[in-house]
Amino acid sequence: MPTVQEKLHEALKLLQEALDLSVESFAKGADKRAIGAVWSTFLTEFFDAIKQKSKESKENLLQFVRLPRM
């Protein structure tokens, strides 16, 4: 069974690929707002899933997560 660390490492690779594709698309003249909307939807769904799992498990899954200021 894979560990949390292994799964997150896999996810990071995929997100980096999506980031590269976004930058390439910008360079080719793609609609930046449309790509931004895709990223916005993804992040919203991801944080909503964290919130839902936290409720279901009665564990604050972000309690020990430190996010950098943006």
Residue pairs with C-beta under 8 A, 6 or more apart in sequence:
22 35
22 39
25 35
26 32
26 35
50 61
50 62
53 61
54 60
54 61
54 62
